[in-house]
Amino acid sequence: MPAGSLRGLHLVVADIEEARAALIAKGAEVGPVEDMGGVFYAAFSDPDGNTWTLQHMPWRMG
């Protein structure tokens, strides 16, 4: 599979703001957190060009 060909990978996190801030601190460009009906998302790309989405579902974290 060529580098950068993976799209829409989800990384489920316990705290989306913390995860987003950590990625930004390491130089990643991460989009704003979007509330999609109680599930929160923030998109970014890795250095190879693969696209990722941070996903936070508050009711699943305990």
Secondary structure, DSSP 4 states (H G I P E B T S, - for coil): --TT----EEEE-S-HHHHHHHHHHTT--BPPPEESSS-EEEEEE-TTS-EEEEEE-GGG--
